[in-house]
Amino acid sequence: MLSKRDLQLFDVRNPDEFKAGHIPHAVNMPLGSLEESLKMSPESFQQRFQVRAPGKKDDNIVFHCFSGRRSAKALDIARKMGFSRAKHYKGGYSEWAEKERKQL
């Protein structure tokens, strides 16, 4: 999904963690403001995050954090809000970064 860019990847870590390193094309949406962000109008969401707002029926929404704990919480919040097809990347940024190092 990432290589095809058929993915809405949301990094729920804090902005300082995101700035220190992130998966390409991920959008930083800190866990503490997730619910508020997902409630935004599509126009406001687009303006704030510079990407299209996720839809409740979208099946390409993926949350991630560093190791999977915060993204599991994000997934729970999103599903309770009706984003029933959302997922989370359990390995998170740490797993992705390790795989990237091995490819070099």
Backbone as a ProteinNet text record, in pm:
[ID]
protein_1_A
[PRIMARY]
MLSKRDLQLFDVRNPDEFKAGHIPHAVNMPLGSLEESLKMSPESFQQRFQVRAPGKKDDNIVFHCFSGRRSAKALDIARKMGFSRAKHYKGGYSEWAEKERKQL
[TERTIARY]
82.4	0	86.4	197	284.8	352.5	401.3	471	376.4	250.1	150.6	87.6	123.5	66.3	-85.3	-135.8	-278.1	-298.9	-260.6	-255.7	-273.5	-352.5	-363.7	-293.3	-165.8	-82.6	-73.2	-123.2	-124.4	-33.2	65.2	162.5	109.1	76.4	13.5	114.1	242.4	343.7	339.4	413	423	501.9	478.3	547.9	700.5	758.8	904.9	955.7	881.7	919.7	909.6	803.2	780.3	893.7	932.9	1040.1	1173.6	1193.8	1319.3	1331.2	1220.2	1220.7	1080.8	1042.4	908.5	906.2	802.5	781.5	739.5	799.9	762.9	611.4	560	419	325.5	380.6	296.8	256	139.6	87.4	87.3	146.2	152	18.7	-46.8	-172.8	-160.7	-104.1	-78.8	-202.1	-177.6	-285.9	-374.1	-314.6	-391	-493.7	-475	-570.6	-640.4	-627.8	-683.7	-834.7	-906.3	-1052.2	-1097.6	-1038.5	-1070.7	-1040.6	-927.9	-888.5	-983.5	-1025.7	-1116.4	-1257.3	-1288.2	-1419.9	-1421.9	-1306.3	-1299.2	-1376	-1420.6	-1482.5	-1374.1	-1411.9	-1311.7	-1225.5	-1286.2	-1211.4	-1108.5	-1150.1	-1058.8	-946.8	-982.3	-882	-777.4	-822.9	-732.9	-641.2	-697	-618.4	-512.2	-549.2	-455.9	-348.3	-387.7	-294.5	-241.5	-294.7	-249.8	-274.5	-373.9	-417.1	-568.9	-624.8	-769.4	-810.6	-923.9	-976.6	-1016.6	-985.6	-1026.9	-1178.3	-1233.5	-1376.9	-1401.8	-1516.3	-1546.8	-1549.5	-1570.4	-1574.1	-1441.3	-1342.6	-1212.5	-1146.1	-1087.8	-1020.6	-868.2	-817.9	-672.5	-617.1	-690.5	-645.4	-559.3	-437.6	-346.6	-283.8	-291.9	-228.4	-99.2	1	123.1	186	271.8	346.2	488.8	552.2	688.1	687.5	607.8	611	475.6	367.7	236.4	134.8	178.9	84.1	-10	47.7	-36.5	-122.8	-69.3	-150.9	-266.9	-250.5	-361.5	-470	-429.2	-526.3	-594.5	-516.2	-572.4	-675.5	-643.4	-735.8	-866.3	-856.2	-974.7	-1060.2	-996.9	-1068.9	-1138.4	-1063.2	-1118.2	-1235.3	-1220.1	-1329.3	-1454.1	-1435.6	-1550.3	-1619.3	-1544.4	-1599.8	-1661.1	-1655.4	-1717.3	-1621.7	-1489.8	-1391.8	-1363	-1461.7	-1461.6	-1359.1	-1307.2	-1212.1	-1067.6	-1046	-910.7	-826.4	-694.3	-599.3	-486.9	-396.6	-276.3	-157.4	-43.1	82.3	145	132.1	174.7	322.5	405.7	549.7	593.8	514.1	540.4	667.3	704.3	821.1	947.8	959.2	1081	1100.1	995.5	1006.6	1037.7	969.1	991.3	1136.4	1186.3	1323.1	1424.8	1401.1	1490.5	1492.3	1377.4	1369.8	1439.7	1425.9	1491.8	1645.5	1694.7	1839.9	1892.6	1817.6	1860.3	1865.9	1782.2	1778.4	1896.6	1961.5	2071.3	2195.8
-119.8	0	125.6	121.4	238.2	264.8	159.5	179.3	227.2	186.6	230.3	364.2	413.5	537.1	530.3	408.1	387.7	372.3	477.3	468	606	611.5	732.1	697.1	732.3	693.2	807.2	783.3	884.3	842.5	926.2	905.1	974.6	897	954.2	989.8	994.2	1036.2	1188.2	1237	1381.6	1447.4	1575.9	1644.8	1636.2	1641.2	1632.9	1495.3	1390	1255.5	1244.3	1300.2	1298	1370	1487.4	1565.2	1492.4	1410	1336.6	1224.1	1183.4	1078.7	1023.9	999.8	946.8	871	791.2	717.4	818.3	811.2	905.3	906.8	1024.3	1049.8	1032.3	1006.3	999	1140.4	1151.8	1278.2	1272.1	1372.5	1375.2	1423	1333.6	1362.8	1306.3	1384	1334.6	1272.8	1166	1093.2	1184.4	1279.4	1369	1454.6	1474.9	1555.6	1474.9	1342.4	1256.6	1272	1258.5	1265.2	1400	1506.1	1641	1653.6	1599.2	1607.1	1530.3	1411.8	1329.9	1387.6	1478.3	1543.9	1668.8	1712	1834.3	1818.4	1930.6	1928.1	1890.5	1832.4	1797.6	1916.6	2034.9	2154.2	2193	2192.7	2226.7	2124.1	1997.1	1890.7	1910.6	1934.5	1955.7	2075.1	2180.8	2301.3	2275	2204.3	2180.5	2078.2	1967.8	1857.1	1845.9	1925.1	1926.1	1794.6	1718.3	1595.3	1586.7	1501.9	1479.1	1417.2	1457.3	1402	1256.1	1169.5	1030	1017	922.6	895.2	773.4	768.1	657.6	522	518.6	390.5	356.7	446.5	421.9	298.7	216.3	95.3	106.7	226.6	244.7	338.4	355.5	438	350.8	397	322.8	420.2	385.1	463.3	393.3	472.1	412.2	507.7	451.5	530.4	474.5	469.5	416.6	264.6	210.1	64.9	-3.9	71.4	10.7	37	83.6	106.7	223.4	337.4	455.1	435.7	366.9	345.4	250.7	157.4	70.1	154.1	249.4	340.3	425.8	474	555.1	474.8	349.8	263.2	246.6	227.1	213	339.6	454.6	582.2	597.1	572.8	588.1	493.5	369.4	273	312.4	364.1	409.3	527.7	601.4	716	676.3	546.9	499.4	468.6	483.5	448.9	299.2	220.6	77.3	-3.6	52.5	-22.6	22.3	112	160.3	46.6	63.9	-35.9	35.8	-43.8	17	-71.8	-9.1	-77	-111.4	-236.6	-281	-257.9	-277.4	-261.6	-117.3	-29.4	113.2	159.4	282.3	344.7	264.3	207.5	133	14.2	-59.8	-172.9	-124.9	-20	32.5	79.4	153.1	204.9	90.6	-13.7	-129.8	-196.1	-213.7	-273.5	-185.2	-54.2	37.7	27.3	15.9	1.8	-124.9	-232.6	-360.5	-354.9	-270.2	-260	-179.4	-100.4	-14.8	-92.3
0	0	0	75.6	84.2	-49.4	-114.4	-241.1	-351.2	-344.5	-442.7	-405.3	-286.6	-232.3	-219.9	-202.3	-179.4	-29.6	42.9	187	248.6	353.2	434.2	565	575.7	688.1	788.6	908.8	1012.8	1127.3	1153.6	1259.9	1384.4	1487.9	1606.3	1716.8	1680.7	1778	1793.5	1892.4	1915.4	1802.8	1777	1668	1674.8	1794.8	1804.4	1762.6	1794.1	1750.8	1597.9	1544.2	1399.9	1326.5	1378.1	1315.4	1319.3	1421.5	1435.4	1332.8	1274.7	1172.8	1155	1030	1003.8	871.2	855.3	731	624.1	504.3	397.9	372.4	350.3	318.7	437.9	556.9	676.7	717	777.5	825.2	977.6	1040.7	1186	1243.9	1317.7	1384.3	1526.6	1619.2	1754	1820	1893.4	1959.2	2043.5	2112.7	2199.1	2126.9	1997.3	1920.1	1811.1	1817.3	1712.4	1697.6	1807.6	1799.7	1744.3	1794.4	1747	1596.7	1554.4	1413	1323.7	1368.1	1286.5	1280.1	1369.9	1368.8	1280.9	1233.2	1152.2	1021	968.6	836.7	735.6	622.6	521.6	481.1	473.1	433.4	539.7	664.6	774.2	786.9	770.3	777.9	668.9	546.4	432.8	457.8	510.5	536.2	644.5	748.8	859.6	825.8	760.6	737.3	594.3	503.6	364	291.1	337.6	271.2	280.3	197.5	197.8	331.4	382.2	507.2	486	581.5	567.9	581.1	508.8	516.9	603.5	666.1	757.6	689.3	560.5	488.5	419.8	427.5	364.2	425.1	339.5	389.2	383.4	358.7	348.6	456.5	565.9	678.1	768.9	794.6	882.1	981.1	1108.4	1213.8	1253.4	1289.9	1343.3	1442.7	1526.1	1624	1625.6	1739.9	1744.7	1752.8	1843.2	1862.3	1854.7	1843.8	1827	1937.2	2052.3	2162.7	2134.6	2099.1	2073.4	1949.1	1849.8	1729.4	1757.6	1851.2	1891.3	1959.3	2041.2	2104	1998.6	1900.8	1792.2	1713.9	1687.5	1614.9	1692.4	1822.4	1906.4	1901.2	1912.5	1905.4	1770.2	1663.2	1527.9	1503.7	1546.7	1525.6	1603.7	1725	1803.7	1737	1654.9	1582.9	1448.6	1415.2	1292	1178.4	1201	1097.8	1110	1072.9	1100.3	1020.8	914.7	831	851.1	946.6	975.8	1034.2	1022.4	1070.6	1143.9	1203.3	1258.1	1227	1211.4	1181.7	1315.9	1356	1489	1515.8	1414.8	1434.3	1444.1	1388.5	1396.7	1328.7	1362.5	1302.1	1330.7	1449.8	1483.6	1389.9	1359.3	1267.1	1125.7	1082.5	948.3	932.8	1032	1025.2	1021.9	1097.5	1097.1	959.8	898.6	764.3	661.7	675.3	583.3	596.2	719	740.1	675.4	682.5	624.4	473.3	413	267.2	212.1	296.6	250.1	230.8
[MASK]
++++++++++++++++++++++++++++++++++++++++++++++++++++++++++++++++++++++++++++++++++++++++++++++++++++++++

